[in-house]
């Protein structure tokens, strides 16, 4: 399927964020934007087909006008289904623009590639002056509860974050378990879940970011039980920090991400994180 979802958020005359424009083509859609206490909005991203199928081409475009405050989340984990013989790899392309003084919290649930899945994800995020970004994603090994571990054919994750046109982060992760076993000590070793979290504010000072990195390191150390989970933190070249985590079972990832998010939000904006309400 060739699904499209385009959302534009603006600020109304009362200074409140609103979903100003939207268009979609199945299986992607949104129902509404929910008002947040701080004047922002929360929007749930739906895939009404229940998952991503082989050959799917899904395009998401999110635009935040100046001053808009938006929280985007999914309604459940993203399931990448087995590709049938002859199917092209599934592709999801996401393009995001955050205008001056805007804040985007992009908080999708875990991505679960099923056995035989072929999936590529390309994400590009452009941040303007004083724009903020809190974005995480977690990749599961498969349907772990059913013993399906690294049975997918390929997962490719590419991402770029730019601040005022300058690239401050780039990702290119290519996982092909049959060709390059992920249990190798040079790859994931004993760990099965992989998480990345970016916290950015364009214009944040070097001293702010160094202090934030120190604070996040303390949280990471307290949440790294040997042989279970491991977390690391590093400052980007400018405007933000990156946190990465590996986990054996993934049980604590959500709580750990919230702790990092809350710390980073307080440091960069002076207000704590508010977890998104979920709907089914």
C-alpha positions in Angstrom: 0.0 0.0 0.0 1.1 3.6 -0.7 0.0 5.3 2.5 0.5 9.0 3.2 0.0 11.1 6.3 0.6 14.8 6.2 0.1 17.0 9.4 0.7 20.7 9.8 0.4 22.2 13.3 0.1 25.9 14.0 -0.7 28.4 16.8 -4.1 30.0 17.0 -5.1 33.5 18.1 -5.2 32.4 21.7 -1.6 31.1 21.5 -2.7 27.5 21.6 -1.3 24.8 19.3 -3.8 23.3 16.8 -3.8 20.8 14.0 -4.1 23.2 11.2 -4.0 21.0 8.2 -4.2 17.2 7.6 -4.4 14.8 4.8 -4.0 11.1 4.6 -4.3 8.0 2.5 -4.8 4.6 4.1 -3.5 2.8 6.0 -2.2 5.9 7.8 -4.5 8.3 9.6 -5.1 10.4 12.8 -8.4 10.9 14.6 -7.8 14.2 16.4 -5.4 16.4 18.3 -5.9 16.3 22.1 -5.3 19.4 24.1 -2.4 19.3 26.5 -2.2 21.3 29.8 0.7 23.4 28.5 -1.2 24.6 25.4 0.3 22.0 23.1 -1.4 19.0 21.5 -1.1 15.2 21.6 -1.8 13.3 18.4 -1.9 9.5 18.0 -0.6 8.0 14.7 -2.7 5.1 13.4 -1.9 2.4 10.9 -5.3 0.8 10.4 -3.9 -2.2 8.6 -2.4 -3.3 12.0 1.2 -3.3 10.7 3.6 -2.8 7.8 3.3 -5.3 5.0 5.9 -6.3 2.4 6.0 -3.8 -0.4 4.3 -1.1 1.6 5.4 2.5 0.8 4.4 4.8 3.8 5.2 8.5 3.8 4.8 10.7 6.8 5.2 14.5 6.8 5.0 16.5 10.0 5.3 20.3 10.0 5.3 22.5 13.1 4.9 26.2 12.5 6.6 28.7 14.8 5.8 28.1 18.4 3.8 24.9 18.0 4.2 22.3 20.7 3.3 18.8 19.6 3.6 15.3 21.0 3.3 12.4 18.5 3.0 8.8 19.5 1.6 5.6 18.1 -1.3 3.5 19.5 0.8 0.3 19.8 4.0 -1.3 18.6 4.8 -1.1 14.9 4.7 -4.7 13.5 6.7 -5.4 10.4 5.2 -8.5 8.8 6.9 -11.2 6.8 7.5 -10.3 3.2 6.1 -12.7 0.7 8.2 -14.0 -2.1 8.6 -11.3 -4.7 7.6 -8.4 -2.4 9.8 -5.4 -2.3 11.1 -4.3 1.1 8.7 -2.2 3.1 9.6 1.4 3.3 8.6 4.2 5.7 9.8 7.7 4.9 9.3 10.4 7.5 10.1 14.1 7.0 9.8 16.5 9.9 10.1 20.3 10.0 10.0 22.1 13.4 9.7 25.9 13.1 11.3 28.6 15.3 10.5 28.0 19.0 8.5 24.9 18.3 8.8 21.7 20.3 8.3 18.2 18.9 8.1 15.1 21.1 8.1 12.1 18.8 7.6 9.0 20.9 6.7 5.9 18.9 6.3 2.5 20.5 8.6 -0.3 19.8 9.2 -1.6 16.2 8.9 -5.4 16.0 10.2 -7.0 12.8 8.6 -10.4 12.3 10.5 -13.4 10.9 11.1 -12.9 7.2 10.5 -9.1 7.3 12.4 -6.7 5.0 12.1 -3.1 6.2 13.7 0.3 5.5 13.1 3.5 7.4 14.3 6.9 6.4 13.8 9.8 8.7 14.8 13.4 8.2 14.3 16.1 10.8 15.0 19.8 10.3 15.0 22.2 13.3 14.9 26.0 13.1 16.0 28.6 15.7 15.3 27.6 19.2 13.4 24.5 18.1 13.3 21.5 20.3 13.2 17.7 19.7 12.7 14.7 21.9 12.7 11.6 19.8 13.2 8.0 20.6 12.8 4.6 18.9 13.3 1.0 20.0 13.9 -2.0 17.8 12.9 -5.4 19.2 14.5 -8.6 18.1 11.2 -10.0 16.8 8.3 -11.8 18.5 10.4 -12.6 21.5 7.6 -14.1 23.5 7.2 -16.8 20.7 10.9 -17.4 20.6 11.4 -15.6 17.3 14.7 -13.8 17.7 16.5 -12.1 14.8 14.5 -14.1 12.3 13.9 -11.1 10.0 15.8 -10.7 6.7 16.8 -7.1 7.0 16.2 -3.9 8.8 17.7 -0.6 7.6 17.3 2.5 9.7 18.6 5.8 8.3 18.1 9.2 10.0 19.5 12.7 9.8 18.9 15.7 12.1 19.7 19.2 10.9 19.7 22.4 12.9 19.4 25.5 10.7 20.5 23.4 7.8 23.6 22.0 9.5 23.6 18.3 10.1 24.1 17.5 13.8 23.3 13.8 13.8 23.2 11.0 11.2 22.3 7.3 11.5 22.7 4.4 9.1 22.0 1.1 10.7 21.8 -2.0 8.5 20.9 -5.3 10.2 21.0 -8.6 8.3 21.0 -11.4 10.9 21.5 -14.3 8.5 24.5 -12.6 6.9 26.0 -11.0 10.0 24.8 -12.6 13.2 23.8 -10.0 15.7 24.8 -12.1 18.7 28.4 -11.5 17.7 30.4 -9.7 20.4 31.2 -7.1 17.7 27.5 -6.3 17.3 24.9 -6.7 20.0 26.5 -9.6 21.9 24.0 -10.9 24.5 21.6 -8.0 24.0 18.5 -8.1 21.9 16.8 -4.7 22.1 18.4 -1.5 20.7 17.2 2.0 21.6 18.2 5.5 20.6 16.9 8.8 22.1 17.8 12.3 20.9 17.1 15.4 23.1 17.8 18.7 21.3 17.2 22.4 21.6 18.7 24.6 18.9 20.8 27.3 20.6 21.5 25.3 23.8 24.9 26.4 25.2 27.9 24.2 25.5 27.8 24.5 29.3 24.1 23.5 29.3 24.8 20.4 27.2 27.8 19.4 29.2 25.8 19.6 32.5 23.0 17.7 30.8 25.4 15.0 29.7 26.7 14.7 33.3 23.2 14.4 34.7 22.2 11.8 32.1 25.3 9.8 32.8 24.3 9.5 36.4 20.9 8.2 35.4 22.5 5.8 32.9 24.8 4.4 35.5 22.0 3.8 37.9 20.0 2.0 35.2 22.7 -0.3 33.9 22.4 -3.6 35.8 25.3 -5.8 34.6 24.3 -8.2 31.9 20.7 -6.9 31.7 20.7 -3.4 30.3 23.4 -0.9 29.3 23.1 2.8 28.6 25.4 5.4 27.2 25.2 9.2 26.7 27.2 11.6 24.4 26.8 15.2 23.4 26.2 16.0 19.8 28.5 18.4 17.9 25.9 21.1 18.9 22.4 21.6 20.1 21.7 18.3 21.8 22.6 14.9 23.2 22.2 11.3 22.1 21.4 8.4 24.4 21.8 4.8 23.4 20.7 1.6 25.1 20.9 -2.1 24.8 18.7 -4.6 26.7 18.4 -8.3 27.0 14.7 -8.5 27.6 13.5 -4.9 27.1 11.5 -4.9 30.4 12.8 -1.5 31.7 13.3 0.4 28.4 10.1 2.5 28.7 10.7 3.5 32.3 14.4 4.3 31.5 13.5 6.4 28.5 11.0 8.4 30.6 13.7 9.1 33.2 16.1 10.4 30.5 13.3 12.4 28.8 12.2 14.0 32.0 15.8 15.0 32.9 16.5 16.4 29.5 13.2 18.3 29.3 13.8 19.9 32.7 17.3 20.9 31.7 16.4 22.3 28.3 12.9 23.7 29.0 12.5 23.9 32.8 9.5 21.6 32.8 9.2 17.9 33.3 8.0 15.3 30.8 4.4 14.3 30.5 3.9 10.8 29.3 1.4 10.5 26.4 -2.0 9.1 27.0 -2.7 6.0 25.0 -5.8 5.1 23.2 -6.8 1.8 21.4 
